[in-house]
């Protein structure tokens, strides 16, 4: 027979656990918010020194650009001035995948629908988890394979190799090596296991961005000059690791004398960067939680204010970028935590992505038809859409960063 006092004790432990989790969430959200605010300020500061062609400096999309932007139409495409280069006969179709941690499962749902439709993209940009999914897509991975890895929880489990609560508890122990002169970069997790996990799930013959069959760029923030950059050459695994190095949670990644952290703090939805990569038409996938009005009592919860401000900061960053896209697909990711490792969240995310993509399919089909971009699926299931346009994919250097973290 169970001890009568066991149930109350278990319930008390659950409450303490929830309280502790709420406090951690509050601290994590506040840390991310401060980083977002500071990064936005730096991104608008005077220009930094010029970059190499491997690491291309960019900037956050702003509302002025958004107001001046006109979505693609045949009429607009034909309007050129003497200083403009004539457009190619077939416009390039780009895909911009936003950041959002575990909500990246929704991007896989979107790709499931678009790939089944036979739609092919000529270039892809990704930030944070969007860089991971975008990299896999450019390698030729199927949506089903990506879904399998996400739903099993492998991606997020390797993103945080031990539970966050445990890592915070043992954080003082992790500082001991500093007493002996080992000065690592700031962050709870190194991220090397995450990169190696990604590489294990890649085609062994494709390790460098310039070798991908589809031009790709991962967006990351250089902590040294406060500028966002597009990583267009070099080791794909390191680029993914750098682009998804969430401040305070993961250590930044050093590449070519620059120190990169999660690009989501400045360019969370890299639509502008997709156009800089050569896209004439951009389909964006925004996986932020919907930013909607909340009742007063909502903000009595522990961590609710800092999370709300984090949601607002992401909304504020992503809104002008979304307006620079010809079509923005926004799955409903409400309730899915950025660092969730739960299988049901991944399943729900994939489903939300599929639903959002299907809802906009008529609009996407009309846009592609007007642009003269063919797509479709043959009887044997292979894509019959127009092949990816040739054009530079920034081939070149194979140099890898020093693994100092």
C-alpha positions in Angstrom: 0.0 0.0 0.0 1.3 3.5 -0.9 2.4 5.8 1.9 -0.4 8.4 2.4 2.2 11.1 2.6 3.7 10.3 -0.8 1.2 12.0 -3.0 1.4 15.5 -1.3 5.2 15.3 -1.5 5.2 14.4 -5.2 2.8 17.3 -5.8 5.0 19.7 -3.9 8.1 18.6 -5.9 6.2 19.2 -9.1 5.3 22.7 -8.0 8.9 23.4 -7.1 10.0 22.1 -10.4 7.5 24.2 -12.3 8.6 27.3 -10.3 12.2 26.6 -11.0 11.5 26.1 -14.7 9.6 29.3 -14.8 12.4 31.2 -13.2 14.9 29.7 -15.7 12.6 30.6 -18.6 12.4 34.2 -17.2 16.1 34.5 -17.0 16.7 33.0 -20.4 14.1 35.2 -22.1 15.5 38.3 -20.4 19.1 37.4 -21.5 17.9 36.9 -25.1 15.9 40.2 -25.0 18.9 42.2 -23.9 21.0 40.6 -26.6 18.3 41.4 -29.2 18.1 45.0 -28.1 21.9 45.6 -28.1 22.3 43.8 -31.5 19.6 45.9 -33.1 21.4 49.1 -31.9 24.8 47.9 -33.3 23.2 46.8 -36.6 22.2 50.4 -37.3 25.6 51.9 -36.4 28.1 53.1 -39.0 29.5 50.6 -41.5 32.1 48.1 -40.4 35.2 47.2 -42.5 34.7 45.3 -45.7 34.3 41.5 -45.7 35.7 38.7 -47.8 33.6 36.9 -50.4 33.3 33.9 -48.0 31.7 35.9 -45.2 29.5 38.7 -46.6 28.4 41.6 -44.5 24.7 42.4 -44.6 22.2 44.4 -42.6 18.8 44.1 -41.0 15.8 44.9 -43.1 14.1 48.0 -41.9 10.6 49.6 -42.3 11.8 52.1 -44.8 12.8 49.4 -47.2 9.6 47.5 -46.5 7.5 50.6 -47.5 9.4 51.0 -50.8 9.2 47.3 -51.6 6.9 46.1 -54.4 6.0 42.4 -54.7 7.0 40.7 -58.0 4.7 41.2 -61.0 5.5 40.9 -64.6 4.9 44.6 -65.0 7.4 45.5 -62.3 9.9 43.1 -63.6 9.8 44.8 -67.0 10.4 48.3 -65.6 14.2 48.9 -65.8 16.2 52.1 -65.9 19.4 52.6 -67.9 21.5 51.9 -64.8 19.8 48.6 -64.0 20.9 45.3 -65.5 18.2 43.6 -67.5 16.6 40.7 -65.7 17.0 37.1 -66.8 14.2 35.5 -68.7 13.4 33.3 -65.8 13.4 35.0 -62.4 15.2 33.2 -59.5 13.0 31.8 -56.8 14.4 32.1 -53.2 13.5 30.6 -49.9 14.1 32.4 -46.6 13.8 30.3 -43.5 13.5 32.0 -40.1 14.9 31.1 -36.7 12.9 29.7 -33.8 14.5 26.7 -32.2 12.1 23.8 -31.8 9.5 25.6 -33.9 11.7 24.8 -36.9 9.6 21.6 -37.3 7.0 23.9 -38.9 9.4 24.8 -41.6 9.7 21.1 -42.4 5.9 20.9 -42.7 6.0 23.8 -45.2 8.7 22.1 -47.2 6.7 18.8 -47.3 3.9 20.6 -49.1 6.1 22.7 -51.4 8.3 19.8 -52.4 5.3 17.6 -53.0 4.0 20.3 -55.3 7.3 20.1 -57.2 8.5 23.6 -56.4 12.2 24.1 -56.5 14.2 27.0 -55.1 17.2 28.6 -56.8 18.8 29.8 -53.6 18.1 29.5 -49.8 19.0 31.6 -46.8 18.5 30.5 -43.2 18.9 31.8 -39.7 19.5 29.7 -36.6 17.3 26.5 -37.0 16.4 27.9 -40.5 20.1 27.5 -41.4 20.0 23.8 -40.3 16.8 23.0 -42.3 18.0 25.2 -45.3 21.3 23.4 -45.3 19.7 20.0 -45.4 17.3 21.1 -48.2 20.2 22.4 -50.3 22.0 19.1 -49.9 19.0 17.3 -51.3 17.5 15.8 -48.1 13.9 14.8 -48.3 11.3 16.5 -46.1 10.4 13.1 -44.7 14.0 12.5 -43.6 14.1 15.9 -41.9 10.8 15.3 -40.3 12.0 11.9 -38.9 15.1 13.5 -37.3 13.0 16.4 -35.7 10.1 14.2 -34.5 12.5 11.8 -32.8 13.8 14.8 -30.9 17.4 14.3 -32.1 18.0 17.9 -33.2 17.0 19.6 -30.0 18.6 16.8 -27.8 21.9 17.5 -29.5 21.3 21.2 -29.4 21.3 20.9 -25.6 23.2 17.7 -24.8 22.2 17.7 -21.1 19.0 19.2 -19.6 19.2 23.0 -19.1 18.4 22.9 -15.4 21.3 20.5 -14.8 23.7 22.5 -16.8 22.9 25.7 -14.9 23.3 23.8 -11.5 26.7 22.5 -12.4 27.8 25.8 -14.1 30.1 26.8 -11.2 32.0 23.5 -11.6 32.4 24.3 -15.3 34.3 27.4 -14.3 37.1 25.5 -12.6 39.2 25.2 -15.8 39.4 29.0 -15.9 41.4 28.9 -12.6 44.1 27.0 -14.6 44.2 29.4 -17.5 41.6 27.8 -19.8 39.6 30.8 -21.1 36.7 29.5 -23.2 34.0 31.7 -24.8 30.9 32.5 -22.8 28.0 30.1 -23.0 26.6 27.0 -21.3 27.0 24.6 -24.2 29.9 24.3 -26.7 27.8 23.2 -29.7 30.5 20.9 -31.1 28.4 17.7 -30.5 25.5 19.5 -32.3 27.6 20.2 -35.3 29.0 16.6 -35.4 25.4 15.3 -35.2 24.4 17.4 -38.1 27.4 16.2 -40.1 26.5 12.6 -39.4 23.1 13.2 -41.0 24.6 14.8 -44.1 25.9 13.4 -47.4 29.6 12.7 -46.6 30.5 14.0 -50.0 29.0 17.5 -49.3 30.7 19.3 -46.4 31.3 22.8 -47.8 28.7 25.4 -48.6 30.2 26.1 -52.0 29.8 22.4 -53.0 26.0 22.4 -52.4 23.9 22.0 -55.6 21.8 25.0 -54.5 23.3 28.3 -53.4 23.0 28.7 -49.7 23.9 31.3 -47.0 23.6 30.9 -43.2 23.1 34.2 -41.3 25.0 34.9 -38.1 25.9 37.9 -35.9 29.6 38.9 -35.5 30.0 39.8 -31.9 33.2 41.7 -32.6 31.7 44.5 -34.8 28.0 43.9 -34.0 27.2 43.2 -37.7 25.2 40.4 -39.3 27.0 38.4 -42.0 26.1 35.7 -44.5 28.3 32.7 -44.4 28.5 31.6 -48.0 31.6 29.4 -48.1 33.5 26.9 -46.0 32.3 24.1 -43.7 28.6 23.8 -43.6 28.5 22.3 -40.1 30.4 25.2 -38.6 28.1 27.6 -40.4 25.0 25.9 -38.9 26.6 25.8 -35.5 27.5 29.6 -35.7 24.1 30.6 -37.0 22.3 28.8 -34.2 24.6 29.7 -31.3 21.9 31.3 -29.0 23.6 33.9 -26.7 24.2 32.7 -23.1 23.0 29.2 -24.0 25.6 28.3 -26.6 29.2 29.4 -27.0 29.9 31.6 -30.1 31.9 30.2 -33.0 35.2 31.7 -34.2 35.6 31.7 -38.0 38.2 33.7 -39.9 38.9 36.1 -37.0 35.2 36.8 -36.4 33.1 35.5 -33.5 29.6 34.4 -34.5 26.5 34.0 -32.5 22.9 33.3 -33.5 21.8 35.5 -36.4 18.3 35.7 -35.1 19.1 38.6 -32.8 19.3 40.8 -35.9 18.1 39.0 -39.0 15.8 36.3 -37.7 13.9 36.1 -41.0 16.5 36.5 -43.7 14.4 37.8 -46.6 16.7 40.7 -47.5 19.7 38.3 -47.4 17.9 36.0 -49.8 17.5 38.8 -52.3 21.2 39.7 -51.8 22.0 36.1 -52.7 20.3 36.6 -56.1 16.6 35.9 -55.6 14.0 37.9 -57.6 11.1 36.3 -55.9 11.2 35.2 -52.2 8.9 32.9 -50.3 9.6 33.3 -46.5 8.7 31.1 -43.6 8.2 32.9 -40.3 7.9 30.6 -37.3 7.5 33.2 -34.6 4.6 32.6 -32.2 1.6 34.8 -33.3 2.0 38.2 -31.5 -1.5 38.8 -30.2 -3.2 40.7 -27.4 -3.0 39.1 -23.9 -5.4 39.5 -21.0 -4.1 41.3 -17.8 -4.0 38.2 -15.7 -1.6 36.5 -18.2 1.2 38.7 -16.8 0.8 37.5 -13.3 2.7 34.3 -14.3 6.4 34.0 -13.5 8.5 34.8 -16.6 5.5 36.1 -18.6 6.8 39.6 -18.9 10.3 38.7 -20.1 8.8 36.2 -22.5 6.4 38.7 -23.9 9.2 41.2 -24.5 11.2 38.5 -26.2 8.2 37.7 -28.4 7.8 41.4 -29.2 11.5 41.8 -30.0 11.3 39.0 -32.5 8.0 40.4 -34.0 9.6 43.8 -34.3 12.7 42.4 -36.1 10.7 40.1 -38.4 7.8 42.3 -39.4 9.8 44.5 -41.9 11.6 41.4 -43.3 8.3 39.6 -43.8 7.1 42.6 -45.8 10.1 42.3 -48.1 8.9 38.8 -49.1 6.6 38.2 -52.0 4.8 35.6 -49.9 5.2 34.9 -46.2 4.1 31.6 -44.8 3.4 31.9 -41.0 2.5 28.6 -39.3 0.7 28.8 -36.0 3.5 27.8 -33.5 1.7 29.2 -30.4 2.7 27.3 -27.3 5.8 25.7 -28.8 8.8 26.7 -26.7 12.0 27.7 -28.4 13.9 24.9 -26.6 11.2 22.2 -26.4 12.4 18.6 -26.8 8.9 17.2 -26.7 7.9 14.9 -29.5 4.3 16.2 -29.5 5.6 19.8 -30.1 7.6 18.6 -33.1 4.6 16.7 -34.5 2.3 19.7 -34.0 4.9 22.0 -35.6 5.1 19.9 -38.7 1.3 19.8 -39.0 1.1 23.6 -38.5 3.6 24.1 -41.3 1.7 21.8 -43.7 -1.6 23.6 -42.9 -0.2 27.1 -43.4 1.5 26.1 -46.7 -1.6 24.5 -48.1 -3.6 27.6 -47.3 -1.3 29.7 -49.4 -0.8 27.2 -52.3 -3.3 29.0 -54.6 -1.4 32.3 -54.1 2.0 30.6 -54.6 0.8 28.9 -57.8 -0.5 32.1 -59.2 2.8 33.9 -58.5 4.9 31.2 -60.1 2.6 31.1 -63.1 2.9 34.9 -63.6 6.7 34.7 -63.2 6.9 31.9 -65.8 8.4 29.4 -63.2 7.3 25.9 -64.0 6.7 23.3 -61.3 4.9 20.0 -60.8 5.4 16.3 -60.2 5.8 13.5 -62.7 4.0 10.2 -62.5 7.1 8.5 -61.0 7.2 11.1 -58.3 10.3 13.1 -59.5 10.1 16.8 -59.8 9.3 18.2 -63.2 9.7 21.9 -62.2 12.2 24.1 -63.9 15.8 23.3 -63.0 17.7 25.5 -60.7 19.2 28.4 -62.6 22.9 28.4 -63.0 24.5 31.5 -61.5 27.3 31.8 -59.0 27.0 29.8 -55.8 30.0 31.5 -54.3 32.4 28.5 -54.7 35.9 28.7 -53.4 37.5 28.4 -50.1 37.3 25.2 -48.1 38.9 26.6 -45.0 37.5 25.6 -41.6 37.4 27.6 -38.4 39.6 26.9 -35.5 37.7 24.8 -33.0 38.5 26.9 -30.0 35.2 26.3 -28.3 
